[in-house]
């Protein structure tokens, strides 16, 4: 699939694209032009990279697999990521110099179809997005390889200088297994896993013709939604990938246990804050109650010293937080909430949270407009 995308990208670059392709290129770069969008993208990727190291460390401490993760694996990953920082910066800068087909996996379109200086100026937002993507790919790949080299050497009984020499050799000449593992780790860490049959069909349908203006991005948002789902207490047990990873054994099982443990620990923390009134969800569904509620609170925010601070659009961190906060509010509003009421409210909240992203900003604006009308506000005046 990746090879097919690379071939398609090379062909499109060679042909120069149609006027519609170029119009979409301009439109998408306008969507990405806000500096805040790029900051949120950086923070979201930083969160995912840090979380992956913590999950690896927890998986090592809880491992019962003979060839599973080891204690200190997460720290080794961070060490490898830190050592690759210079390579990451270079990869970031390279995005402004050229575009290669293999760099397009983050995007759902072919960039730089508009040639010349004008095209370079128009594509600055896209190049910045690709640059950050290249940066995180570089440090995540090196971090995973370093952690894997430490793990393999330790499980062979090596220590001290012998282990150091083994790791140096493996980093210089990694095994094919290490290379493939790092590729998968990088794609997952930058939300570029291949979509399933349903996702690919949705992508083809929603990105054809004018619908592409409403859904300019599909692959990354879908993977972000999966990432949040797999790290939301309760919902993660409905995920097929959890059971597949555990049944696979080895490092996959340990990483799944680490993911499960960390997400439930964080879930209890955020649920406690919501129960104490320090974290808000979307607020009451009733329009009159919603207006009254918003006089003292702000949707999807945390209470700080100087007021409410929004916790939105820093994906993938905020989706589980928003769902947990909504669940806590439901429990507080209903004396004996039924499973149907709870599922309906969380589904609606999840839909609103998922579409209100940079990637689906046009759809998010429509949802915000409908929400403003529902609570009796003028469009654009919501908190």
N, C-alpha and C positions, 0 to 999 in steps of 0.2 A: 504493500500500500504506500509506503514511504517512497519507494522507487518510482511508482506510478506518478506520485505527486511531483517528484523531482523532474521526471520527463515532461510532464505537463507544464511545469514552470519554465523549463528551458524552451519549450516550443512557444509558449505565450510570449516570453521575452524576445525570442527571435522574430516573431510576427509583429510585435508591437501592440497587439490587442485591438479591439473594436472601440468605437466611440462610447459605447455603453460601459465597457470595462474601464475606460479612462474616467468616465463620470463617477463610477463607483469608487475608483481610487481617490478622487477628490473628496467625495462625500465621507468616506471612512477616515481620511486624514483630518477632516474637520471635526469629526466625532472625537478623535484622539488628541486634538490640539491643546486642550486645557492642561496646564502644568499639573493641576490636582489629579488628573487622570493618571499621569505618569507616576506621580508620587504614590498613589494608591496601589498601582501595579507593583512598584518596588517593595512597598511595605507588605503586600500580600505574598509575594514570592519570598521575601525574607522570613516571614512567619512560617511558610511551608518548609523552607530549608531548615530552620531551627527546630521545628516540630519533628521533622524526619530524624534528626540526630537524637532527640529525646526519646522518640519511639524506639529507635535502635538500641539505645542504652537500656531502657526498661525491658525490652525484649531479651537482651543479654542477661540481665539479672534474674529474669523469670524463666529462662530457658531450661528445658529438660531434654532438649535434643542433643544427641551426641555430636552431630555436625552442625549445630545451630549457631546462633549468635553468641558472642562472648561478652563478659563484663568489660566495660571500657571501650566497646565498639563505637558508641555514640561520640565519646570524646575523641576517638581516632578519626571519625568522620569530620568533626569540627576542625581538628588539626590539619587534615588534608585539604579541607575547604579554605582554611586560612592560608595555607601554602600556595594555593592556586589563585589567590586574589589578583596577583599581577597578570596572570593569563586571562582572568576574567575581564579586567580592565581593557586589555588589548582586544579581546573579542568584542567588547562593547564598542570600542572605537572603530573596529573594522566594519561595523554595520553601516557606517556613514560613507565608507569608501566603495563598497560593492555589495551586490546582492547575489547570492548563489541559491539554486533551487532547494538545497537541503536546509536552508534557513527559513523556509516558508511554512514550516509545520505549525507555527503559532498562528498564522493568518489563514483566512478563508478566501483570499484573493491573491493575485500575482502583483506585487508592488513594482514601481518604477516602469510601468508601461508608458508613462509620459516621460519623454526623453529630454535631455538638455538641462540647463540651469533651472528652468522653471520646474521641471520634474523633481529635481533634487530639493528645491525649496518646498514644494508641495508635500514631498514625502518625508520631511523632517520628523513629524510625529510617528509615522510608521517605522522609520529608521531607529528612533529612540526606543520604541517598543521592541524591535528586533534586537537592538543592542543590549537591553536589559535581559532579554531572553537568552542571548548568547552568553552574557555574564554568568547567569545562574546555571546554565548548562555546563560551563567550564568548571565552576567551583563544585557543583554537585557531582559531576563525573569524577573529578579528582578525589573528592571526599569519600565517595563510595569505593573507589579502587583502593584507597589507602586503608580504609576500614576492613575491606575484604582481604587485603594482603596481611594485615595484622592478625585477622581471624585465622586465616589458613596457616600462617607461620606458628601461631600459638597452639593450634590444634595438632601440629606436627611435633610439639614438645620443645620448640625453640624458645630461647629467652636471651635477654641481654644483647651482646654484640652480634650473636648468631641471628637473632630475630631481626635486628636492625639491618644486617647485610641481606637477609632474605627479602625484607620489605623493599629495600633499595633496588634489588634485582627485579622484583615483581613490578615495581612502579616504572622501571626502565623498559622492561619487556613483559607486559601483562599477558596472562593467559587468555585464550579465546573466551573462556567462561567468565573471567573478570570483565572483559570488554562487553560481552553481551549483557551481563548483569548491570553494568554501569549505564548502558544505553537504555535499558528498561527503567532504571532508577531515575535517570535524567528526564525521560519523557513523562513519567508519572509526577515527578517533582515540579515540572513546568506545565502540567495540565494538558499534555499533548498525547495522551493514550489514544490508540485507535478507537473509533466509535463502533458500537455494535451495529447489527443490522437495522434496528429501529432508529438509532441515531443517524446512521448514514442516509436512510430513507427520508427522515425529517430534514436533514441538511439539504438534500437534493430538492425537496419540495419547497422549503421556505427560503432558499437562496436562488430561486429561479425567477427571472423577470423582476417586476417592481417589488416583490416581497423581500428581495435582498436589501432594500432600504430599511425595512422594519427589522430584519434579522441579519445585519452585516457580519456578525460572528456567530458561529454555532459550536465549533469543536471545543474551544476553551470554556465557554459557559456551561456546556453539558458536563465536562470533566470537573469543573468547579462545583457543580451541583452534586456530582457523585462524591467528590472529596468531602463536602460538608455532610452529606447523608451518612457516609461511612464513619464520621466522627461525631455524630449526634447520638447521645445515649438513647437506647430504645430503638430508634430507626435503624441503627447499624445491624441489629439482629435480623432485620428483614433483607439485608444485603447478601446476595449469593456469593459475592467475592470473599466475604469473611469466612464462610464455611469452606470454600475452595482452598483458601490460603492455609487454614488450619489442617485440613485433610492432606494437603501437599507435604506437610512436615518441613523439617529443616529450617532454613532462615526465613522462608515465607511464613511459616507458622509463628515463629518468634516475633516477626515484625507485626503480624496480625494481633498477637497478644499484647505487644507494646502499644499498638494503636488503640486497642480496646481499653487497656488500663488507663492510658493518659486521657482519652476522651471522657471516660467516666469520672475520673478525678476532677477534670476541668468542669464537667457538667454539674457535679455536685457543688462546686464553688460558685458557678454562675447562678444556679438555682437558689442557693442560699442568699445571694445578693438580691435576687428578684423577690424572694419572700420577705426580705427586710425592707423592700421599697427603694433599694439603691440602684436597681436596674429595671428598665421599663421595656415592655414589648410594644405592640401596636396600639394598645389602649382599647377601651370598650368599643363594641361593634355598633351600639346604639348612637345615632348622630348627636342627640342632645347630650348624652353622657360623654361623648367624645369631645364636644366643645368645652364642657366644664372641666374635663380631665386635662385638656391641653392648656388650661390657664395656669396650672402648677407643674405640669410635667411635659416631657418631650419624648416622642416615640423613639424607641430603640436607642436609648441613651443610658449613660451611667452617671450617677450623682457624684459630683466632686465638690471641692471647697468653694468654687465660684459659680456653681450651678450645674446644669446638665451638659454632658459632653456626648455628642452623637457617636454611635458605634455602627456606622453603615458604610457599605461600599469599600471595605478593606477585606477583599476576599483572598483566601477562603476562610478567614478567621471569623467573620461576623455571621455567617449563616447559622452555624450551630448555636451561637449566643442568642440570636434573634428567635430561633425556634424554642429554645429553652425558656427565654423570657416570656414568650407568648403562652407556653404551656403553664408556667407559674401563674400568670394572670388569669388563665381559664380556671385553674384550681381555686383561685381566690374569689372569683366572681360567682362560681356555682357551688351550691352546698353539696350536691352529689352529681358531679358531671358524668354523663354517660360516655361510653367509648365513642359513640357516633358523633356527639357534640365535640368532643376533644379532637377527633380525627378531622372533622370538617374545619374547625377553626385553624388547626395547625396546617392543613393543606392550603387554605386560603392565604395564611400568613407566609407559608413557604413560597407560594406562587408570586406574591407581591415582592418578597425579598429577593427571589432569584432573578426576576425580570428587571428589577431596579438596579441594574449594573451598567457600567460603562459599555459593555459589549452589546447590551440590548437597550441602550438608553432611549431610543424612540419608543419602544414598547413600554419602558418604565415611565416615560412621560404620560402615555395614555392611561396607565394604571393610576398614576398620581392624580391626573385630572379627574378620573372617575371617583377616586377616594375623596378628593376635595369636595366634589359635588355631594357625595354621600353624607359627609359630616356638615354640610351647609356652609362651606367656605367658598370664597372666590378662588378660582384656579391660581396656583402659584403662591398662595398665602399659608399653606400648611407649614407647620413648624419643622 
